[in-house]
Amino acid sequence: MRTIATIGACVLALIMAGCDAASNPGSATTPPPAQTAPSTATEISTVPQTEVPPHGSAEQWVMPNLAGAVLQDAQNTIQATTAGAIYFTKSHDLSGQNRHQVLDDNSKVCDQNIAPGATLSPTSKIDFGVVKLDETCP
C-alpha cells in the first residue's frame, strides 16, 4: 500500500527527472494483490514468485521469462529470485511516446534485455521494454 509520503516522493521525482522503479523503491517491497484482467479482450497474467536457487560462493541466478507480466510483478520476481541482490530494474516505453512508468502496475513487459535462461549476477542490469496494460506489444 502506498503512503502519502511515497506518493509525494514519486511526484517530486516525476517533476525533477521522471519517476520509475528506481526512483520509487518503496513501491516494490511488497507484492501487489493479484491482478484482475483488464476490460479489453487482452488477458494479463501475474508471474508467480520464483524460489531462490541454492548457490555457492558466486551468486548467480537464471533469468526468468517475464514477457507478458505486469511490470510490478516482474520487478518483484527479480527481487525474489535474487533474494534482493538485484533490487532495481529499469524499464522503457516501447510505444514510441517516451512515457515514464509512474505506476508500475499499469504497464506490462513486452521484452527484456537479458534473455530468459541467461545467467544473472549481482551486477546484471535488467531493462524491461513495456507498454500500458491495454496496449499491444510491438
C-alpha positions as CSV (number, residue, x, y, z in Angstrom):
1,M,0.0,0.0,0.0
2,R,1.5,3.3,-1.0
3,T,1.6,6.0,1.6
4,I,1.2,9.7,1.1
5,A,4.9,10.2,1.7
6,T,5.7,7.6,-1.0
7,I,3.3,9.2,-3.5
8,G,4.7,12.6,-2.6
9,A,8.3,11.4,-3.3
10,C,7.2,9.9,-6.6
11,V,5.5,13.2,-7.7
12,L,8.6,15.1,-6.7
13,A,10.8,12.7,-8.6
14,L,8.5,12.9,-11.6
15,I,8.8,16.7,-11.7
16,M,12.6,16.6,-11.4
17,A,13.6,13.6,-13.6
18,G,10.8,11.2,-14.2
19,C,9.5,8.5,-11.8
20,D,10.2,4.8,-12.3
21,A,11.0,1.8,-10.2
22,A,14.4,3.2,-9.4
23,S,13.1,6.5,-8.0
24,N,10.3,4.8,-6.0
25,P,12.0,1.8,-4.4
26,G,9.4,1.5,-1.6
27,S,6.7,0.6,-4.1
28,A,8.3,-2.8,-4.9
29,T,8.9,-4.0,-1.3
30,T,5.7,-6.0,-1.0
31,P,3.9,-7.9,-3.8
32,P,0.7,-6.3,-5.1
33,P,-2.6,-8.0,-4.8
34,A,-3.4,-10.4,-7.7
35,Q,-4.2,-8.5,-10.9
36,T,-7.6,-8.7,-12.5
37,A,-8.0,-8.9,-16.2
38,P,-8.3,-5.6,-18.0
39,S,-11.6,-4.7,-19.5
40,T,-10.3,-5.4,-23.0
41,A,-10.0,-8.8,-24.6
42,T,-6.3,-8.9,-23.8
43,E,-5.6,-11.0,-20.7
44,I,-2.7,-10.2,-18.4
45,S,-1.4,-12.8,-16.1
46,T,0.7,-12.3,-13.0
47,V,4.1,-14.1,-12.7
48,P,4.5,-16.4,-9.7
49,Q,7.3,-15.6,-7.4
50,T,10.4,-17.7,-8.2
51,E,12.2,-19.5,-5.4
52,V,15.8,-18.6,-4.9
53,P,18.1,-21.4,-6.1
54,P,20.9,-22.5,-3.8
55,H,24.2,-21.0,-4.7
56,G,27.8,-21.2,-3.7
57,S,30.4,-18.5,-3.3
58,A,29.5,-16.8,-6.6
59,E,25.9,-15.5,-6.7
60,Q,24.2,-16.5,-9.9
61,W,20.6,-17.0,-10.9
62,V,18.6,-17.9,-14.0
63,M,16.7,-15.0,-15.7
64,P,13.0,-15.9,-15.9
65,N,10.8,-15.2,-18.9
66,L,8.8,-12.1,-17.8
67,A,7.3,-11.2,-21.2
68,G,3.5,-10.5,-20.6
69,A,3.9,-9.9,-16.9
70,V,2.7,-6.7,-15.2
71,L,5.8,-4.6,-14.7
72,Q,5.4,-4.5,-10.9
73,D,5.2,-8.3,-10.8
74,A,8.3,-8.6,-13.0
75,Q,10.2,-6.4,-10.6
76,N,9.0,-8.4,-7.6
77,T,10.0,-11.6,-9.3
78,I,13.6,-10.4,-9.9
79,Q,13.9,-9.3,-6.3
80,A,12.6,-12.6,-5.1
81,T,14.7,-14.6,-7.5
82,T,17.9,-12.9,-6.4
83,A,17.0,-12.6,-2.7
84,G,17.3,-8.8,-3.1
85,A,20.8,-8.9,-4.7
86,I,19.2,-7.2,-7.7
87,Y,16.8,-4.7,-6.3
88,F,16.5,-2.1,-9.1
89,T,15.4,-2.8,-12.6
90,K,15.0,-0.3,-15.5
91,S,12.1,0.0,-17.9
92,H,11.4,1.9,-21.1
93,D,8.4,2.7,-23.1
94,L,8.1,0.8,-26.4
95,S,5.2,2.8,-27.7
96,G,7.5,5.5,-29.2
97,Q,6.0,8.1,-26.9
98,N,8.9,8.1,-24.4
99,R,6.5,7.8,-21.4
100,H,7.8,7.2,-17.9
101,Q,6.4,4.2,-15.9
102,V,5.0,6.1,-13.0
103,L,2.6,3.4,-11.9
104,D,4.3,0.0,-12.5
105,D,1.0,-1.8,-12.0
106,N,-0.3,0.0,-15.2
107,S,2.4,-1.4,-17.6
108,K,3.2,-4.8,-19.0
109,V,6.5,-6.3,-20.0
110,C,6.9,-6.9,-23.8
111,D,10.6,-7.7,-23.8
112,Q,13.7,-7.8,-21.6
113,N,17.3,-7.1,-22.4
114,I,18.5,-10.3,-20.7
115,A,17.2,-13.4,-22.4
116,P,15.2,-16.0,-20.4
117,G,17.5,-18.7,-19.2
118,A,20.6,-16.5,-19.2
119,T,22.7,-16.2,-16.1
120,L,22.2,-13.3,-13.7
121,S,24.7,-11.9,-11.3
122,P,24.5,-9.1,-8.7
123,T,26.0,-6.7,-11.3
124,S,23.4,-7.6,-14.0
125,K,21.5,-4.5,-15.3
126,I,17.9,-5.6,-16.3
127,D,15.8,-3.3,-18.6
128,F,12.2,-4.2,-19.5
129,G,10.5,-2.8,-22.6
130,V,6.9,-2.0,-21.7
131,V,3.6,-0.7,-22.9
132,K,0.4,0.2,-21.0
133,L,-1.7,-2.8,-19.9
134,D,-4.4,-2.1,-22.6
135,E,-1.9,-1.8,-25.4
136,T,-0.5,-4.4,-27.7
137,C,3.3,-5.1,-27.6
138,P,5.0,-4.0,-30.8
